[in-house]
Amino acid sequence: MKAYVFDASALFAFLQRKPGAPKVSDILKEAVRGHTQVLMSAVNYGEVYGRILRDHGAERALTSMLAVQPLPIEILDATPQRVFQAADIKAKYKLYYVDSFAAALALEQKATLVTSDSDFRKLGHSLAVLWLKV
């Protein structure tokens, strides 16, 4: 089964109906059908909540996250192994630490990273990336 890892920008694209939203929506529809698996690090999930909280307040942040809960996205914890892998990626590729969690999860799960964040270009061809339009 094909697996995808969403970084925060993928979920933002979907929530804010940005140009990448149709691709994200298609992946989620495939997950509902059981044809794909969608994963997200709890750290990146928290990043989405934090940004909505900062930009729009607590009520909107909570409402947005409640709307996301029924989606077929499996939120995976930041285990000690993932924390170390993320730190290794941060050091090697000079990514933001929070972005390193998405990359670490994608590598661990042999999944395609879904993002619009150009910082992931620093990883070269070390993992598969589905680029969203911004």
Disulfide bonds with the S-S distance in Angstrom:
none
